[in-house]
């Protein structure tokens, strides 16, 4: 105890402390510099690391055995936010697609599920945060249906009579049964084609409200639409005018559908046409009847025309129209 007390009293003396500090000051400073250099080298990588956030799509893994094929739908959310730590040059090489965010539903029964997300960090990086850590979804039996492909093209001009062909005419729609059963039709993406042109366009699955159905696949995913006609044809739209009713009938309401009809004819004949007369069978009452178009020789109508009529009987000449009854006079 006395020995340590003597040492302490020596270092309390300012002159002794200064002498011991300055003794061999060169080697001491060199040793300190070497220690700082070694510390800097050993922690350089750690101090150079930065953080970067990525939106990573969630991939479902299902290795459940047994009969039938399973599918997953209604995944919420479909992507997670992953924060990685690493060197700037390494993080700049990455995107959300180069990071794996996995949800394993192996063994999960059919129905809804909530599972943890497992992120596999790329080499040279480290996962710092994951938001959210759990996702929800629905496991279902996979269903495949065969549906026809409905042609979808932009409205042609009035002076054209195009003919189109779509191939294939049928496709297979696959996915979770609860989703595939909502598909009502498959159409190609609307396309505008010149005469003789061909285009490959994506296919779209639609529900009963003509809204796109997400989470299904079509096989194949595209269709080829071809325009087969050679080009413009002499077509003109003219107004439909009804022939007058018999003298004993009066039309109180008439709605012609369509009000104009397209005619195909020689260009010189079409240039003289402004309207076409349509005859109809008139009778008392409200009814819908076909219209027989009186098309000039050498012309052909491209649409069928109908009319919604309300017809009344016309009073005979010299006959007074019936008067409404009146109330008896008061006594």
C-alpha positions in Angstrom: 0.0 0.0 0.0 2.9 2.4 0.8 4.4 1.5 -2.6 1.3 2.6 -4.5 1.0 5.7 -2.4 4.6 6.7 -3.3 3.9 6.1 -7.0 0.7 8.2 -6.8 2.5 11.1 -5.0 5.2 11.1 -7.8 2.6 11.5 -10.6 0.8 14.2 -8.7 4.1 16.2 -8.8 3.8 18.2 -12.1 7.6 18.1 -12.7 7.7 14.3 -12.4 4.7 13.9 -14.6 6.1 16.2 -17.3 9.5 14.4 -17.3 7.9 10.9 -17.6 5.6 12.1 -20.4 8.4 13.7 -22.5 10.7 10.7 -21.8 11.1 8.8 -25.2 8.4 11.0 -26.7 9.4 10.0 -30.2 8.8 6.2 -29.9 5.6 6.9 -28.0 4.2 9.1 -30.7 5.2 6.6 -33.3 3.4 3.8 -31.4 0.2 5.9 -31.2 0.3 6.7 -34.9 0.7 3.0 -35.7 -2.3 2.1 -33.4 -4.5 4.7 -35.0 -3.6 3.5 -38.5 -4.4 -0.1 -37.6 -7.7 1.0 -36.1 -8.6 3.0 -39.2 -7.8 0.1 -41.5 -9.8 -2.4 -39.5 -12.9 -0.2 -39.4 -12.7 1.3 -42.9 -15.3 -1.0 -44.4 -17.7 -0.5 -41.6 -17.4 3.3 -41.8 -17.8 3.3 -45.6 -21.1 1.4 -45.5 -24.3 3.3 -46.3 -28.0 2.4 -46.1 -30.4 2.1 -49.1 -34.1 1.2 -49.2 -35.7 -1.0 -51.9 -39.2 -2.0 -52.8 -39.0 -5.8 -53.3 -41.8 -7.9 -54.8 -42.9 -10.8 -52.6 -42.4 -14.3 -54.0 -44.5 -17.2 -52.7 -42.8 -20.6 -52.2 -45.0 -23.7 -52.0 -43.5 -27.2 -52.1 -46.6 -28.9 -50.6 -46.9 -32.4 -52.0 -50.1 -34.3 -52.8 -52.6 -34.3 -55.6 -53.5 -31.2 -57.5 -51.8 -27.9 -58.1 -52.1 -25.0 -55.7 -52.1 -21.3 -56.4 -51.9 -18.2 -54.3 -54.0 -15.0 -54.7 -54.9 -11.8 -52.8 -51.4 -11.3 -51.5 -51.3 -8.2 -49.3 -49.0 -6.4 -49.6 -47.5 -7.6 -52.9 -44.1 -5.9 -52.1 -42.2 -5.0 -49.0 -39.7 -2.2 -48.1 -36.2 -3.6 -47.4 -33.4 -1.5 -46.0 -29.9 -2.8 -46.8 -26.4 -1.8 -45.5 -23.4 -2.0 -47.7 -20.8 -0.2 -49.7 -22.2 2.5 -52.0 -20.8 1.0 -55.2 -22.4 -2.4 -54.3 -25.8 -0.9 -53.4 -25.9 1.1 -56.7 -25.7 -2.2 -58.6 -28.9 -3.5 -56.9 -32.6 -3.1 -57.6 -35.7 -4.4 -56.0 -35.8 -7.3 -58.5 -32.3 -8.5 -57.4 -33.4 -9.0 -53.8 -35.4 -12.0 -52.7 -38.3 -11.6 -50.3 -39.9 -15.1 -49.8 -43.1 -16.3 -48.1 -43.2 -20.0 -47.6 -46.7 -21.4 -47.5 -45.6 -25.1 -47.7 -48.1 -27.1 -45.7 -50.6 -24.2 -45.2 -54.2 -25.4 -45.6 -56.4 -24.0 -48.4 -57.8 -20.6 -47.3 -56.4 -17.4 -45.9 -52.9 -17.3 -44.4 -50.5 -14.8 -42.6 -46.8 -15.6 -42.9 -43.4 -14.0 -42.1 -41.3 -12.7 -45.0 -37.7 -13.9 -45.3 -35.3 -11.7 -47.1 -32.1 -13.1 -48.7 -29.6 -10.3 -48.8 -27.3 -10.1 -51.9 -23.6 -10.8 -51.3 -21.8 -7.9 -49.7 -24.9 -6.5 -48.0 -26.8 -6.8 -44.8 -30.5 -6.5 -44.0 -31.2 -3.7 -41.5 -35.0 -3.4 -41.6 -38.0 -5.0 -43.2 -41.5 -3.4 -43.5 -43.8 -5.1 -43.0 -42.5 -8.4 -41.7 -45.7 -10.4 -42.4 -48.0 -10.6 -45.4 -51.5 -12.1 -45.9 -52.9 -14.1 -48.8 -55.1 -16.9 -49.9 -54.1 -20.5 -50.9 -56.4 -22.1 -53.4 -56.6 -24.9 -56.0 -55.3 -23.9 -59.4 -57.9 -23.9 -62.2 -57.5 -23.8 -66.0 -60.3 -22.8 -68.3 -60.5 -22.6 -72.1 -62.1 -19.4 -73.4 -62.6 -17.9 -76.9 -60.7 -14.8 -77.9 -63.0 -11.9 -78.7 -61.7 -9.5 -81.4 -61.2 -5.9 -80.3 -60.3 -3.2 -82.9 -60.7 0.5 -83.2 -63.8 1.8 -84.9 -63.2 1.9 -88.7 -64.0 5.0 -90.8 -67.3 5.2 -92.5 -65.7 4.7 -95.9 -64.2 1.3 -95.1 -65.5 -2.2 -94.7 -62.6 -4.0 -92.9 -62.3 -7.7 -92.3 -60.2 -9.0 -89.4 -58.8 -12.3 -88.1 -57.5 -13.1 -84.7 -55.2 -16.1 -83.9 -55.5 -18.2 -81.8 -59.2 -18.2 -81.5 -59.1 -19.9 -78.0 -56.7 -19.6 -75.0 -56.3 -21.2 -71.7 -56.8 -19.0 -68.5 -55.0 -20.4 -65.4 -54.8 -19.2 -61.8 -56.5 -19.6 -58.4 -59.9 -21.1 -58.8 -61.6 -18.2 -56.9 -60.1 -15.8 -59.4 -60.4 -17.7 -62.6 -64.1 -18.3 -62.1 -64.7 -14.5 -62.3 -63.3 -14.3 -65.9 -66.1 -13.9 -68.4 -64.2 -13.2 -71.6 -60.8 -12.8 -73.1 -60.1 -9.9 -75.5 -57.1 -8.6 -77.3 -55.8 -5.1 -76.6 -57.6 -2.8 -79.0 -55.5 -2.2 -82.1 -55.6 0.1 -85.2 -54.5 -1.7 -88.4 -54.0 -0.5 -92.0 -55.2 -2.8 -94.7 -53.1 -6.0 -95.0 -51.3 -5.2 -91.7 -50.7 -7.7 -88.8 -49.9 -7.0 -85.1 -49.1 -9.1 -82.1 -51.0 -7.7 -79.1 -51.4 -8.7 -75.4 -54.6 -10.6 -74.2 -56.7 -9.3 -71.4 -59.0 -11.3 -69.1 -62.2 -9.4 -68.2 -64.9 -10.0 -65.6 -68.7 -9.5 -65.9 -68.2 -5.7 -65.5 -65.5 -5.7 -68.2 -62.8 -4.9 -65.7 -59.4 -6.6 -66.0 -59.0 -9.6 -63.8 -55.6 -9.6 -61.9 -53.8 -12.7 -60.8 -54.5 -15.0 -63.9 -52.3 -16.0 -66.8 -53.4 -16.7 -70.4 -51.6 -19.2 -72.5 -50.5 -17.9 -74.9 -50.2 -14.3 -73.5 -50.6 -12.6 -76.9 -52.7 -12.9 -80.0 -52.0 -12.0 -83.6 -54.6 -9.7 -85.3 -54.6 -9.4 -89.1 -56.6 -7.1 -91.3 -57.6 -9.1 -94.4 -59.4 -6.5 -96.6 -57.5 -4.8 -99.4 -58.3 -1.3 -98.5 -61.0 1.3 -98.8 -64.4 0.4 -100.4 -67.1 2.8 -101.7 -69.3 3.1 -98.5 -71.6 5.9 -97.5 -73.9 6.5 -94.6 -77.3 7.9 -95.6 -80.4 8.9 -93.6 -83.4 6.5 -93.3 -86.7 8.2 -94.1 -90.0 6.2 -93.4 -92.7 6.1 -96.0 -96.0 7.8 -94.9 -98.7 5.8 -93.2 -102.1 5.2 -94.7 -104.6 8.1 -94.6 -106.6 6.5 -91.8 -103.6 6.2 -89.5 -101.5 8.8 -87.8 -97.9 8.3 -86.4 -97.5 10.0 -83.1 -94.0 8.6 -82.3 -91.3 7.0 -84.3 -87.7 6.0 -83.4 -85.6 4.5 -86.2 -82.6 2.4 -85.2 -80.1 3.1 -86.6 -81.1 6.4 -88.1 -78.5 6.1 -90.8 -77.5 3.1 -92.8 -74.3 2.3 -94.7 -74.6 1.6 -98.4 -72.1 0.0 -100.7 -72.4 1.1 -104.3 -70.6 2.6 -107.2 -69.0 5.9 -106.2 -71.1 7.9 -108.8 -74.3 6.4 -107.4 -73.3 7.1 -103.8 -72.5 10.7 -104.7 -76.2 11.3 -105.7 -77.7 9.6 -102.6 -78.6 11.6 -99.5 -81.3 9.4 -98.0 -83.0 6.0 -98.5 -86.8 5.3 -98.0 -87.9 2.6 -95.7 -91.4 1.0 -95.7 -93.0 -0.4 -92.7 -96.3 -2.1 -91.9 -98.5 0.4 -90.1 -101.2 -0.6 -87.5 -102.8 0.9 -84.5 -100.7 0.5 -81.3 -97.2 0.7 -80.0 -94.8 -1.8 -81.4 -91.4 -2.5 -83.0 -91.2 -3.5 -86.7 -88.6 -4.1 -89.3 -88.0 -1.5 -91.9 -87.7 -2.6 -95.6 -85.2 -0.4 -97.2 -85.9 0.7 -100.8 -82.3 0.6 -101.9 -81.5 1.7 -105.5 -80.3 -0.9 -108.0 -76.6 -1.5 -107.7 -76.5 -0.6 -104.0 -76.5 -2.8 -100.9 -77.3 -1.9 -97.3 -74.9 -3.2 -94.6 -77.3 -2.9 -91.6 -80.8 -4.1 -90.7 -83.1 -1.2 -89.6 -86.0 -1.4 -87.1 -88.4 1.3 -85.9 -90.4 1.8 -82.7 -93.8 3.2 -83.6 -96.8 4.5 -81.8 -99.8 4.7 -84.3 -103.3 6.0 -83.8 -106.4 5.9 -85.9 -107.3 9.1 -87.7 -110.9 10.2 -87.5 -112.9 9.9 -90.7 -113.6 13.2 -92.6 -116.9 14.8 -91.5 -116.9 12.9 -88.2 -116.5 15.0 -85.2 -114.0 13.8 -82.7 -115.6 12.5 -79.5 -115.9 15.0 -76.8 -114.9 14.3 -73.2 -117.8 13.7 -70.9 -119.0 16.6 -68.7 -120.3 16.7 -65.2 -124.2 17.1 -64.8 -125.4 20.5 -63.9 -126.2 21.1 -60.3 -129.9 21.3 -59.5 
